[in-house]
Amino acid sequence: MTQHEPLPPAGPVESTAAPAAQADDGFGPPQRLSVRPMLLEMAADAGIPFGCYWLSMHYLSHSEVVALLVASIFPTLKSLHGVLRRRELDPISVLILAGLLFGLAALLVGGGAKLLLVRESLFTGAFGLACLVSLLFRSRRPVMFYFGRFFAAGSDPVRRTRFDQLWQYPSFRRVQRIMTLVWGLVFVGEFTVRVVLIYTLSPATVLAVSPIVLGSASLLTVLWTINYAARARKAGAAARMRAAAQGL
């Protein structure tokens, strides 16, 4: 970067999964990730469907398919509640809605127990693949850029414009692409692991284990994203200070 090249604000990076620590650059005050709610949600995602499956197998029907349909009621209602609560189509609600539609489609198509579990997991793999495919188009912005903009600027048109302008800086583009690559690999990897679990374990075990696998992968990736964003912010601030010193 030359002395006359415009520099991005300190830390031109925002978390794509949760608001990262932010400097006084117009993107908002620092915020911390609360791990406890994510752990509680992970426990509910594993325990409630498993409980519904067990109750269905013992008191409703001995059919695994019927039990899986009953177990899918909670995640379906949870996704629907998530969309209705947001009351607007932002990247998060679109992601939830797409996952809900994928899940409903899997239920309508039907099939055996294992095939039903695979179909319900397709959205995870499809989203990860979409992240990776978006990296092939260098002239376009990758998927995680839009999540970053949502968390950084929300619906504020001024902040959205400022975030869009950061795309002109190579360092910012590199960080966004690395984040998209990591999230894409995580989701594709999680889908692969889940398929292996589906064809090696019982449906009941998959219901109990797979939410923990997905939740743990997401939690670790969120923590990595926030840490990576913070380090990129510091690097951007240091570059700006060096350029300012050279200009004196």
C-alpha positions, 0 to 999 in steps of 0.5 A: 500500500503506497503513501498516497493510497486511501486507507480503510478505517481501522479494522474494516472487518465485521463478524459475519455470525455475530457483531464483532468488537468495533472501534469508533469508526461508525460501525457501533460500540464493542459487543461481546458474544454470549456463549451461554444462550448458544449452549442452551439452544444447542441442548434444546435442539438436541433434547427436545427432538430426541424426547419427541422421537422417544415418546412417539416410538413408545406411545404413538407408533413404532415407525421410525419415519412417523417418529422423525416427523414428530421430532421435526415439529420443534425445529420447524416451529422454532424456524417459523418463530424465528422468521416471524419474530424478525418481521423483515427479510434480512440475511438471517431471516432469509437463511432461517426461511430457506432452512425451514422450506428445505425441511418442509420439502424433505417431510413432503417428499418422504422416504425411509428414515435415513433418507429423511434425515439426509434430506433435512440436512441438505440445506446445511450443505447447500448453504456451505456450497453456495459460500464456496461457489460465491468465491469463484466470481472474483468480481462479485461479493462473497456470501458472508459479505452480506451477513457482515454488512447486516451485523455491522450496519443493520438497516441504517442506510448511511452505515450500509453505504460506508460498509459497501465502500470498504469493498474498494480496499484489497485487505477488506476483500481478502478478509471477507473472502477468507471468512466466506471460505471458512464458513463454507468449509465448515458447513460442507464439512458438517453436512458430510459428518452428519451424513456419515452419522446418519448411515452409521448410527440409529436415527435416535442417536443422530437426533441427539448428536447432530445438533451438538455437532452443528452447534459446536461447529457453529460456535467455534466458527463464530468465536474464530470469526470474532477473533479474526475480525479483531485481529484484522481490525488491529492490522488495519489500524496499524497500517493507517498509523504507519501511513500517517507517520510516513505522511508527516 
